[in-house]
Amino acid sequence: MTNELRFDRKLLEEAIEFAGPEGEGAHRLVYHFLCMLRQAGWNWRNEYLVILYDHESEPDYDEEYATYLDRMASGLPASWPPHSVDDITEEE
């Protein structure tokens, strides 16, 4: 079964207008994210891959981060980063 996102085209356009530079919401990240979703919908014959990264960590290159995302997807307890700042000691 394919994972898919379905949006009503008119509602998406309204959300883009709301989040856009002249809209009441005026939120750059939300606006550009919604525009990317719209573009993906227009190109409905293409497949897309969504990759979540965190600073230097990407699931293809960081096994701990990949495990974190897998646990999140499975609804299991997870935290990132795996080591908090309090765990790191400075050498003197």
Secondary structure, 3 states (H helix, E strand, C coil): CCCCCCCCHHHHHHHHHHHCCCCCCCCHHHHHHHHHHHHHHHCCCCCCCCCCCECCECCCCCHHHHHHHHHHHHCCCCCCCCCCHHHCCCCC
